[in-house]
Amino acid sequence: MAQFTRIEVASVMKETGLVPLFFNNDIKVGKQVLKACYNGGARLMEFTARGDFAHEVFGELTKYAIAQLPGMIMGVGSVTDAAAASIYMALGANFIVTPVLREDIALACNRRKVLWSPGCGTLTEIARAEELGCEIVKLFPGDIYGPQFVKGIKGPQPWTSIMPTGGVSPTKENLKGWFDAGVTCVGMGSKLISKDIIANNDYKKLENNVRKALESIKAVRV
C-alpha cells in the first residue's frame, strides 16, 4: 500500500525537479543505488520494472526505504498493464509510470489514489491523460521531442505538468533547456546512474552526481 498520497508525490516531484530511474536485479546493488541517491538529496526513485522477478526486487527495496530512508518515495516505471500496476501498488508503489497511455492503468491507480504518469507523445494523448486524472504527464522519448515540444504544449495548455524522460542529462545546459521550456520535473536514468558507476561500485560518485544535478535544477529555476 502506498505510503504517500498522489498529491504528496506530485508536490515532491515539483519541489525537487528530479526523478532518478534505475533497474538492477541484484537487491544489494539496488539498496546501494537507492541510498546514494537519497544521500545526494533525491526523494523519489522510479524502479524500472524490466527484468525477471522485478516485483520481488522492488518489494525488498521498498521495505528498505521505509525502514532506513525516511521520506524516500518509491515508484515503478515501465508498467504495461493494470495487472502489473496492481501488483506493484500492493508492494508499496507510490507512483506508477508507463511508456504509453493506457486507460486500464489509469483506472487501477485512480481507484487507489496513486499517482500515475503515462508516456505521451501528442497533445491529444496529453489532453486525454489529464481527462483521466493525470497530474504529471511523462514526455517519452524526450530526446525525440525536445524542449521546443514542451514549449509548444505549454502555449495552449499552461496548466499541463510535464516530465520528460530520455534525452535528459545532468549538465546545467541540458537542464536549463528543459526547465526554461516549462517542465515540472525530469526523469533521468543512465546519464545519472551510469553502468560505470555500478561496475566500479562508485556510489560516492553517484551521490555527488545526484547532488550536483539537484543544485543545477535549483539554479536554472531561478
Backbone hydrogen bonds in HBPLUS format (Angstrom, degrees):
<---DONOR---> <-ACCEPTOR-->    atom                        ^
c    i                          cat <-CA-CA->   ^        H-A-AA   ^      H-
h    n   atom  resd res      DA  || num        DHA   H-A  angle D-A-AA Bond
n    s   type  num  typ     dist DA aas  dist angle  dist       angle   num
A0009-VAL N   A0005-THR O   2.95 MM   4  6.28 158.4  2.00 153.3 159.4     1
A0010-ALA N   A0006-ARG O   2.95 MM   4  6.08 164.9  1.97 144.3 148.5     2
A0011-SER N   A0007-ILE O   2.96 MM   4  6.08 151.9  2.04 142.6 150.4     3
A0012-VAL N   A0008-GLU O   3.05 MM   4  6.31 154.2  2.12 147.7 153.4     4
A0013-MET N   A0009-VAL O   2.94 MM   4  6.21 157.2  1.99 152.9 159.8     5
A0014-LYS N   A0010-ALA O   3.01 MM   4  6.22 158.6  2.06 145.9 151.3     6
A0015-GLU N   A0011-SER O   2.81 MM   4  5.96 157.3  1.86 145.1 152.5     7
A0016-THR N   A0012-VAL O   2.93 MM   4  5.90 176.6  1.93 151.9 153.0     8
A0017-GLY N   A0013-MET O   2.88 MM   4  5.42 144.4  2.01 132.2 143.9     9
A0186-VAL N   A0017-GLY O   2.97 MM 169  6.10 149.6  2.06 128.4 133.5    10
A0019-VAL N   A0186-VAL O   2.86 MM 167  6.13 149.8  1.95 162.9 163.9    11
A0188-MET N   A0019-VAL O   3.07 MM 169  6.31 155.2  2.13 139.5 144.9    12
A0046-GLU N   A0020-PRO O   2.87 MM  26  6.08 174.8  1.87 171.5 171.5    13
A0021-LEU N   A0188-MET O   2.83 MM 167  5.71 148.5  1.93 139.1 136.9    14
A0022-PHE N   A0046-GLU O   3.03 MM  24  6.45 153.0  2.11 161.5 163.6    15
A0048-THR N   A0022-PHE O   2.94 MM  26  5.70 149.7  2.03 126.9 135.8    16
A0030-GLY N   A0026-ASP O   2.96 MM   4  6.23 162.5  1.99 154.3 159.9    17
A0031-LYS N   A0027-ILE O   2.94 MM   4  6.20 154.4  2.01 151.7 157.0    18
A0032-GLN N   A0028-LYS O   3.16 MM   4  6.44 155.1  2.22 145.1 151.5    19
A0033-VAL N   A0029-VAL O   2.92 MM   4  6.20 160.3  1.96 157.8 163.2    20
A0034-LEU N   A0030-GLY O   2.90 MM   4  6.03 163.3  1.93 148.8 154.0    21
A0035-LYS N   A0031-LYS O   2.90 MM   4  6.05 160.6  1.94 146.8 151.8    22
A0036-ALA N   A0032-GLN O   2.98 MM   4  6.10 158.2  2.02 144.3 150.4    23
A0037-CYS N   A0033-VAL O   2.97 MM   4  6.19 163.4  2.00 154.1 158.2    24
A0038-TYR N   A0034-LEU O   2.97 MM   4  6.13 156.5  2.02 145.4 152.5    25
A0039-ASN N   A0035-LYS O   2.79 MM   4  5.99 163.8  1.82 152.5 156.7    26
A0040-GLY N   A0036-ALA O   2.96 MM   4  6.10 138.3  2.14 138.6 150.0    27
A0042-ALA N   A0037-CYS O   2.93 MM   5  5.40 148.6  2.03 159.1 149.6    28
A0041-GLY N   A0038-TYR O   2.97 MM   3  5.19 155.6  2.03 105.8 113.8    29
A0073-ILE N   A0043-ARG O   2.97 MM  30  5.91 160.8  2.00 124.2 130.5    30
A0045-MET N   A0073-ILE O   3.03 MM  28  6.37 142.5  2.17 165.0 159.8    31
A0075-GLY N   A0045-MET O   2.88 MM  30  6.01 156.3  1.94 175.4 167.8    32
A0047-PHE N   A0075-GLY O   2.91 MM  28  6.10 173.3  1.92 140.2 138.1    33
A0077-GLY N   A0047-PHE O   2.91 MM  30  5.81 160.5  1.95 123.0 127.1    34
A0050-ARG N   A0048-THR O   2.90 MM   2  5.81 122.7  2.24 115.2  98.9    35
A0049-ALA N   A0077-GLY O   3.02 MM  28  5.96 159.5  2.06 138.7 136.6    36
A0054-ALA N   A0051-GLY O   3.23 MM   3  5.35 136.0  2.44 135.1 127.3    37
A0056-GLU N   A0053-PHE O   3.04 MM   3  5.43 132.0  2.28 105.9 118.0    38
A0057-VAL N   A0053-PHE O   3.36 MM   4  6.82 155.7  2.42 150.0 156.1    39
A0058-PHE N   A0054-ALA O   2.90 MM   4  6.15 166.7  1.92 156.1 159.9    40
A0059-GLY N   A0055-HIS O   2.99 MM   4  6.09 156.2  2.04 140.7 146.8    41
A0060-GLU N   A0056-GLU O   3.24 MM   4  6.52 155.5  2.31 143.7 148.9    42
A0061-LEU N   A0057-VAL O   2.98 MM   4  6.28 160.0  2.02 155.0 161.0    43
A0062-THR N   A0058-PHE O   2.87 MM   4  6.02 155.4  1.93 154.2 160.6    44
A0063-LYS N   A0059-GLY O   3.14 MM   4  6.35 157.8  2.19 142.8 148.2    45
A0064-TYR N   A0060-GLU O   3.01 MM   4  6.24 154.9  2.07 144.5 151.6    46
A0065-ALA N   A0061-LEU O   2.87 MM   4  6.12 157.8  1.92 147.4 153.3    47
A0066-ILE N   A0062-THR O   2.95 MM   4  6.17 164.4  1.98 153.6 157.1    48
A0067-ALA N   A0063-LYS O   3.03 MM   4  6.18 155.5  2.10 145.0 151.6    49
A0068-GLN N   A0064-TYR O   2.78 MM   4  5.75 159.5  1.82 156.2 161.7    50
A0069-LEU N   A0065-ALA O   2.85 MM   4  4.67 149.0  1.94 124.2 132.6    51
A0072-MET N   A0069-LEU O   3.09 MM   3  5.74 157.8  2.14 145.4 144.8    52
A0094-ASN N   A0074-MET O   2.75 MM  20  5.74 171.7  1.76 163.2 165.7    53
A0076-VAL N   A0095-PHE O   2.98 MM  19  6.44 156.7  2.04 154.7 158.2    54
A0097-VAL N   A0076-VAL O   2.76 MM  21  6.07 158.9  1.80 158.9 161.2    55
A0079-VAL N   A0097-VAL O   3.29 MM  18  6.35 176.5  2.29 153.7 152.6    56
A0085-ALA N   A0081-ASP O   3.08 MM   4  6.37 160.7  2.12 149.6 155.7    57
A0086-SER N   A0082-ALA O   2.87 MM   4  6.06 155.7  1.93 149.0 154.8    58
A0087-ILE N   A0083-ALA O   3.11 MM   4  6.41 151.9  2.20 144.9 152.0    59
A0088-TYR N   A0084-ALA O   3.07 MM   4  6.38 165.6  2.09 155.9 158.5    60
A0089-MET N   A0085-ALA O   2.89 MM   4  6.12 153.0  1.96 149.4 157.7    61
A0090-ALA N   A0086-SER O   2.98 MM   4  6.12 150.3  2.07 142.3 150.0    62
A0091-LEU N   A0087-ILE O   3.12 MM   4  6.43 128.3  2.40 135.7 149.5    63
A0091-LEU N   A0088-TYR O   3.07 MM   3  4.91 131.8  2.31  90.8 104.4    64
A0093-ALA N   A0088-TYR O   2.94 MM   5  5.48 161.0  1.97 141.4 140.6    65
A0092-GLY N   A0089-MET O   3.04 MM   3  5.06 161.8  2.08 104.8 108.6    66
A0096-ILE N   A0115-LEU O   2.90 MM  19  6.37 151.9  1.98 146.8 155.7    67
A0117-SER N   A0096-ILE O   2.76 MM  21  6.26 153.1  1.83 156.5 164.9    68
A0098-THR N   A0117-SER O   3.09 MM  19  6.37 158.4  2.14 139.4 142.9    69
A0119-GLY N   A0098-THR O   2.79 MM  21  5.62 118.8  2.16 119.6 137.9    70
A0106-ALA N   A0102-ARG O   3.29 MM   4  6.65 154.6  2.35 143.3 150.6    71
A0107-LEU N   A0103-GLU O   3.03 MM   4  6.29 160.7  2.07 150.5 153.8    72
A0108-ALA N   A0104-ASP O   3.12 MM   4  6.31 159.8  2.16 141.7 147.1    73
A0109-CYS N   A0105-ILE O   2.94 MM   4  6.10 164.4  1.96 155.2 158.8    74
A0110-ASN N   A0106-ALA O   2.85 MM   4  5.92 164.5  1.88 152.0 157.2    75
A0111-ARG N   A0107-LEU O   3.02 MM   4  6.02 150.8  2.11 142.7 149.8    76
A0112-ARG N   A0109-CYS O   3.03 MM   3  5.32 135.9  2.23 103.0 114.9    77
A0113-LYS N   A0109-CYS O   2.90 MM   4  5.95 104.2  2.48 136.9 156.5    78
A0114-VAL N   A0109-CYS O   2.94 MM   5  4.98 173.1  1.94 138.3 140.2    79
A0113-LYS N   A0110-ASN O   3.05 MM   3  4.64 154.7  2.12  95.0 102.9    80
A0138-LYS N   A0118-PRO O   3.09 MM  20  5.50 148.7  2.19 137.8 140.5    81
A0120-CYS N   A0138-LYS O   2.83 MM  18  6.11 159.0  1.87 168.6 171.5    82
A0140-PHE N   A0120-CYS O   3.45 MM  20  6.12 161.0  2.49 142.3 147.6    83
A0126-ILE N   A0122-THR O   3.02 MM   4  6.30 160.9  2.05 150.2 155.8    84
A0127-ALA N   A0123-LEU O   2.88 MM   4  6.06 162.3  1.91 149.0 153.6    85
A0128-ARG N   A0124-THR O   2.98 MM   4  6.19 157.1  2.03 147.1 153.4    86
A0129-ALA N   A0125-GLU O   2.88 MM   4  6.11 157.7  1.93 149.9 156.1    87
A0130-GLU N   A0126-ILE O   3.03 MM   4  6.30 156.5  2.08 149.7 155.5    88
A0131-GLU N   A0127-ALA O   2.97 MM   4  6.24 148.1  2.07 143.3 152.4    89
A0132-LEU N   A0128-ARG O   3.04 MM   4  6.32 134.9  2.25 141.4 153.3    90
A0132-LEU N   A0129-ALA O   3.09 MM   3  5.07 129.8  2.35  93.0 106.7    91
A0134-CYS N   A0129-ALA O   2.99 MM   5  5.42 161.8  2.02 139.9 138.6    92
A0133-GLY N   A0130-GLU O   2.98 MM   3  4.98 159.3  2.02 103.9 108.6    93
A0137-VAL N   A0161-SER O   2.83 MM  24  6.12 159.4  1.87 160.9 154.0    94
A0163-MET N   A0137-VAL O   2.71 MM  26  5.98 152.5  1.78 163.8 166.6    95
A0139-LEU N   A0163-MET O   2.94 MM  24  5.83 155.2  2.00 117.5 125.1    96
A0165-THR N   A0139-LEU O   3.05 MM  26  6.21 157.8  2.10 166.0 160.1    97
A0144-ILE N   A0141-PRO O   3.10 MM   3  5.70 147.6  2.21 115.2 123.9    98
A0142-GLY N   A0165-THR O   2.90 MM  23  5.21 174.5  1.90 137.0 135.9    99
A0146-GLY N   A0142-GLY O   2.80 MM   4  5.67 159.8  1.84 160.0 165.8   100
A0149-PHE N   A0146-GLY O   3.15 MM   3  5.75 138.4  2.33 114.0 123.2   101
A0151-LYS N   A0147-PRO O   2.95 MM   4  6.28 163.0  1.98 156.9 161.3   102
A0152-GLY N   A0148-GLN O   2.94 MM   4  6.13 150.0  2.03 140.8 148.9   103
A0153-ILE N   A0149-PHE O   2.96 MM   4  6.28 151.4  2.05 149.6 156.8   104
A0154-LYS N   A0150-VAL O   2.94 MM   4  6.17 160.4  1.98 157.4 162.5   105
A0157-GLN N   A0153-ILE O   3.05 MM   4  5.96 146.7  2.16 149.3 159.0   106
A0160-THR N   A0157-GLN O   3.09 MM   3  5.66 168.3  2.11 120.4 124.2   107
A0184-THR N   A0162-ILE O   2.92 MM  22  5.50 157.4  1.97 145.7 153.3   108
A0187-GLY N   A0164-PRO O   2.91 MM  23  6.06 176.0  1.91 158.6 157.6   109
A0175-LEU N   A0171-THR O   3.03 MM   4  6.26 172.2  2.04 158.5 160.7   110
A0176-LYS N   A0172-LYS O   2.85 MM   4  5.90 154.4  1.92 145.6 153.1   111
A0177-GLY N   A0173-GLU O   3.15 MM   4  6.39 153.6  2.22 144.5 150.6   112
A0178-TRP N   A0174-ASN O   3.29 MM   4  6.66 156.0  2.35 148.7 154.1   113
A0179-PHE N   A0175-LEU O   2.94 MM   4  6.15 176.5  1.94 161.9 162.7   114
A0180-ASP N   A0176-LYS O   2.83 MM   4  5.69 154.6  1.89 145.1 152.6   115
A0181-ALA N   A0177-GLY O   3.30 MM   4  6.27 138.2  2.48 128.5 138.2   116
A0181-ALA N   A0178-TRP O   3.13 MM   3  5.18 126.4  2.43  93.9 107.8   117
A0183-VAL N   A0178-TRP O   3.38 MM   5  6.01 170.1  2.39 138.8 139.7   118
A0182-GLY N   A0179-PHE O   3.08 MM   3  5.03 140.1  2.25  94.4 105.9   119
A0192-LEU N   A0189-GLY O   2.95 MM   3  5.55 151.9  2.03 117.0 125.7   120
A0193-ILE N   A0189-GLY O   2.77 MM   4  5.86 174.6  1.78 159.7 161.2   121
A0198-ILE N   A0194-SER O   3.32 MM   4  6.71 158.5  2.37 146.3 151.0   122
A0199-ALA N   A0195-LYS O   2.82 MM   4  6.02 166.4  1.84 153.9 158.3   123
A0200-ASN N   A0196-ASP O   2.87 MM   4  5.90 152.4  1.95 147.4 153.8   124
A0202-ASP N   A0197-ILE O   2.98 MM   5  4.97 150.1  2.07 143.0 148.6   125
A0201-ASN N   A0198-ILE O   3.22 MM   3  5.04 157.4  2.28  98.7 105.5   126
A0206-LEU N   A0202-ASP O   3.32 MM   4  6.75 151.7  2.41 139.2 146.9   127
A0207-GLU N   A0203-TYR O   2.93 MM   4  6.15 158.7  1.98 141.3 146.8   128
A0208-ASN N   A0204-LYS O   3.00 MM   4  6.27 157.0  2.05 145.0 150.8   129
A0209-ASN N   A0205-LYS O   2.80 MM   4  6.06 153.1  1.88 148.9 157.1   130
A0210-VAL N   A0206-LEU O   2.93 MM   4  6.19 162.9  1.96 158.1 161.0   131
A0211-ARG N   A0207-GLU O   3.02 MM   4  6.24 161.4  2.06 146.3 151.9   132
A0212-LYS N   A0208-ASN O   2.89 MM   4  6.06 163.1  1.92 151.9 156.2   133
A0213-ALA N   A0209-ASN O   2.92 MM   4  6.08 156.1  1.98 146.1 153.2   134
A0214-LEU N   A0210-VAL O   2.97 MM   4  6.20 161.3  2.01 152.2 156.5   135
A0215-GLU N   A0211-ARG O   2.96 MM   4  6.19 151.8  2.04 144.4 152.7   136
A0216-SER N   A0212-LYS O   2.85 MM   4  6.07 153.2  1.93 147.7 154.9   137
A0217-ILE N   A0213-ALA O   2.94 MM   4  6.19 156.4  1.99 147.8 154.1   138
A0218-LYS N   A0214-LEU O   3.00 MM   4  6.20 159.9  2.04 144.7 150.0   139
A0219-ALA N   A0215-GLU O   2.97 MM   4  6.17 150.0  2.06 141.5 150.0   140
A0220-VAL N   A0216-SER O   2.90 MM   4  6.15 161.4  1.93 155.5 159.2   141
A0221-ARG N   A0217-ILE O   3.15 MM   4  6.20 133.5  2.38 141.3 152.1   142
A0222-VAL N   A0219-ALA O   3.30 MM   3  5.61 152.9  2.38 104.9 112.1   143
